[in-house]
Amino acid sequence: MDDQQDRSSSPTSFLFVILVAVFITCLITANIIAVKLIVIFNLILPAAIIIFPINYIIGDVLTEVYGFRRARQIIWLGFLCNLLVVIAIWVGKILPPVSFWEKQQAYEQILGFTPRLLLASFVAYLIGEFANSVVLAKMKIATKGRWLWTRTIGSTLVGQGLDSFVFISLGFINVIPLWALATAIVTQWLFKSIYEVLATPLTYLVVNFIKRKEGVDVYDYNTRFNPFRVSG
């Protein structure tokens, strides 16, 4: 198992790069389209719901195949890339537009993140993603690599639950009634979790394919699960 962990620190493969690219793309896309509210099965949800759960699915794949250490690096990379996008959008907002451009108000309405929601989004992302990764890595050891579905679903229930709770609580407490707050948390948590359950067969296919192609299947026996460590 130690050899497998060493291999997870070797130069990255093309498959790994693809996973990272899709992970970050989904994260940034979700944060941009979250401003729109949609109706699914008579439930009011942010448009980000259609793509954000993919982050957790890919996060599961990264942790399951490459281990927590690599997943930790990608979670922080996603955070920094998202921060860069936010800064770029903010700078674009404050720069003076040319006189004939009449879309400044629309730009600010769609892309103008409020500080409170931005903070809620960043904190929820870090807590949810790290919880998801840690739970999956530890469950893999406990189950000795068997029953992948228990890890993907179990880690998602924890990670998505914390993500929904933190984001909605920080973003909307004292803004909407407590009953509406609780309803929003439970609704988003259940929807995201059901998304993961439905995607389980696809997750199996992707995980098995990558393990076979990469020859890597990391168990985090000696890993330190401190999210702030750079390595080890």
N, C-alpha and C positions, 0 to 999 in steps of 0.2 A: 504493500500500500504506500510506503514511503516513496518508492520509485515512481508510482503513479502521481504522487503529489509533486515530485521534482519535475516530471514531464509537463505538468500543468503550468510551470513557470517558464517553459521553453518558448522560443520564438512563436508568435501566433500563426495559426493556419488560416487559410482562406475562409473556411467554414466559421471559424471563431470571429473573424472580421465581419462577416455577413450578419451574424447574430448581434454583434455590438452595434452595427449600423442600423439594423431594424429596431433594436431596443431604443436607441437614442431618437430615431425618427418618430417612433410611436409616442415617446414621451413628449417631445416638442410639439408634435401635431396635436396631441390631446390638450395641452395647455393653451394652444391657440384657438381651437374650436370649442373649448369649454364654455365660451361666452354665450353660445346659442343653447337655448332650452328646447328639447324635443319631447314628443309624447310617444311612448312605447307601451303597449298594453294598458293604456289609460294612466300610465305613470309619467310624471314630469321628471325628466332627467337631463343632465347636461349632455351635449353632443359628444363630449369626450368619452362617454360610456361605450361608444362603438369601437374605440381603438385602445383606450388606456389598459383594459385587462390584458391586452397582448403583452404589455410590459411584464406583467407577472408571469405569464406563460414562458416568455423568453428568459426571465429571471430564474424560473424553475429549471429550465434547460441548462443555463449557464452553471448554476450551483450543482445540479445533478451530475453533469459531465465533468466540469472543470474544477469544481470545489468552491468553497466559500471565499478563499483568498482572491481568486480571479473575479468572482461575482462582486466582491466588495470594491475592487478597482473600477468595475464597470458602473456600479451604482454611483460612485463619486464622479466618474467621468460624465455620466448622464446629468448629474447635478450641475457640474461646471458648464457643460454645453448649454443647458437650459438657462443658466444664469447669463451666459454670453448673449443668447437670443433676447432675453428680457432687456439687457442693457442696450443692445442695438435698437430694439423697438422704442425704448424710452428716449434714446438720443434722437432717433428719427422723428419722434413726436415733438421734441422741444426745438428742433432746428426750424427756422422760419421757412414756410413754404413760399413758392413763387406766387405772384399775384393772380395768375390765371388758374391756379389749382384750387378747386373748391371742395376737396374731399377731406380737409383737415378734421372736421368734426366727426365724420364717419371713421376716420383712422383712429381717433382717440376713443370712440365708443367701442370699436371692435378690439383694438389692440392695447387700449389704455388700462393696464392692470392696476387695480387699486392696491395700495401697500398691504392692507390687511389680508386680502385674498391671496396676494403673492406670497406673503409670509406663511399663511395657512397651507398653501400648495407645496412650498418647499419643505416645510417641517413634516407634513403628512407623507410626502414622497420618501424622505429619508427613513422615517420611522417604519412605514409600511414595507418598503423594499428590504430593509435590513432584517426586520422581523420575519418576513417571508423566507429570506435566504437562510437565516440561522435555524429556523424551525425545520426547513427541509433538510439541511445538512445534518442536523442532530437526529432527525427521524431516519435518515438513511443508515446511520450507524446503528440505531436501535433496531431497525428491521433487517439489518445485514444486507441491504441492497434489494430486498424483495418488496413486492407490493408498491410499485411506483405510484399508483393512483392514491394511496393513502398519504404520501408525502406531498404530491402536487395539490391535492384538495385540502389537506390539513394545513399546509403552510399558507395557502391562499385564504382560507377562512380567518386565520390570524392576521396576515398581512393586510388583506383588503379590509378587514374589520377595523384595524387600527387606522388605516389610511382614511376610511370614510369617517370614523369618529373624530380624528384629529382635524381633518380639513373642514368638515361641516361645523364642528364645535368652535374652532378658532375663527372661522370665516363668518359665522352667522349667529353666534350667541348674542343675545340682547338686540338682535335685529328681527328675528322671527320668533313666534311663541315656542315654548319648550316642546309642546306636543308635535309641532311641525318639524322642529329640530330632530327629535327622536325618530319621527317617521322618515325623514330624509336620510338619516344615517342607516336605518335598517333597510330601507328600500335600495339604496345604492349598494350596500354590503351584499344583500341577497342577489341582486342582479349580477354583480361582478362575480360572485361565487358560482352562480348557475352557469355563467359564461365559461368559467374554468372547467366545470364538470363536463359541459358539452364538448369542450376542446380536448378532453383527456385522451381520446383515441389518437388525435393528431399529435399531442405531446409525446405519446408512446412512440409513434413512428419517427418523429424527429430525434428524440433521445437515442433510440436504438440505432438509427442511421448514423448519427454523429459519433457515438461510442465505437461503432464498427469501423468507420472511416478513420477516426483519429487514433484509435487504440488507447483511449484514455477513459478512465472511470474512477474519479477521485473520491476517496473517503477521508473526511476531515478529522482523523483521529488525533492529530497533534496540532490542530489549528487553534489559534487564539481568536475568539469571536468578537474581539474589540473592534467596533466599526471604524475607529479612528486610526487604527494601525495602517501603515503604508504597505507592509509586507509581513509575512510570518503568521 
